[in-house]
Amino acid sequence: MKVPFNYLNFEFKNNKKIISEWKKLIRSTDYTLGKYVYKVEKKFSEYFDCKYVIAVNSGTDALILALKSLGVKPGDEVITAANTFYATAGAIVACGAKPVLVDANDNYQIDEKLIQRHITKKTKVIIPVYWGGAIPNIKLIMKIAKKNKLKVVEDSCMAIGGKVSSKHPGTFGDIGCFSFHPLKTINAIGDAGMICTNNKKIYDWAIKYRNHGMKDRDNIDYWGVNMRMQPLQCVVVLEGLKRIDKIINIRNKNAKFLDKNLGKLKNLVKIPKRDKNNTETFALYMIRANKRNNLLKFLNNNGIEAKIHYPKPLCLQKPYLKYKQKYISKNVIKQSSELITLPVHQYLSKKQLKFIITKFFEFYKFT
Ligand SMILES: Cc1ncc(COP(=O)(O)O)c(C=O)c1O
């Protein structure tokens, strides 16, 4: 039996609605900004319950735009999670600042207890990451930021459709950043991203920076760049938004099934703690497993497309090693040899989920 990780063929199998909207868009010649971009921004601002939304080209652009809006510049330090995708640190470096990585807790999220010791006179911003679509301790991180007069940019790229109590990830800090990369919870047919904020000053600056700093067609207020979301992607993302809550609901049911059954493999498999007050998105369903590398091979050989995110963590990547580091991210390094990511997406059948369990039990010869 095949249990694929990539579900995009299923996601876009029924693409009539998208194609028909694309035909309308082509006829409209509204190819840069225009009504499709404004519609996306309006709909997502309603969904997130956040005043201002700016649609951009990617999650990476969203992070760069957010940091630039807060004035991050060469000489500054920005604190973020050691457990994250390259883009979080890459965006900091793109602004000329230094990324400072904080070790993870047992849920693979930034360990908020360790943040304070990384703060220096140069620290400007904290970027908590919703790694894998799980929830960092954002309420406590906001308190730490307030106490130290720091800004917060949430890397909620993997967390669209999640909830922290009743609020959306990305709506706690000064700015929230989102990605519609094809393997996030809402998939574009290509790249797309977004920022949200409740701060009008930040919005007014960022909306112009996204579009060359233009005040109007004939005047620029400052230098900017082109970070505009493509209207073609707006059509796709709007379709995804209609179904996101349903998608997250199915992913949560699948995750619960895996948690419950894999949890029986005590001492062999470790499931992270789930907080009933929060909703994770399971952009990545990650657990820790004994003999991880052999398990991965076994699952892959049996048609289960398990993966590792990532075998070489950010804190061990070549460009990060050149920075003088005061602290080593021990947990993240340890976790990188134990973590395994399993398919959990909304197109899995019960049979496929049961097959995953059977193969785990077979591997560990657990009866
Ligand atoms: C945590 C995190 N931040 C940022 C990004 C960057 O998003 P994008 O690929 O849309 O640029 C990703 C995407 O993989 C991500 O997982």
The ligand as an ORCA input file, in Angstrom:
! r2SCAN-3c Opt
* xyz 0 1
  C       8.533     27.980      9.526
  C       8.648     28.533      8.134
  N       8.941     29.834      7.962
  C       9.028     30.375      6.743
  C       8.836     29.625      5.593
  C       8.995     30.261      4.244
  O       7.832     30.235      3.494
  P       7.900     30.264      1.887
  O       8.374     28.920      1.428
  O       6.486     30.564      1.480
  O       8.838     31.352      1.508
  C       8.526     28.282      5.717
  C       8.282     27.483      4.511
  O       8.677     26.439      4.258
  C       8.449     27.711      7.024
  O       8.185     26.420      7.193
*
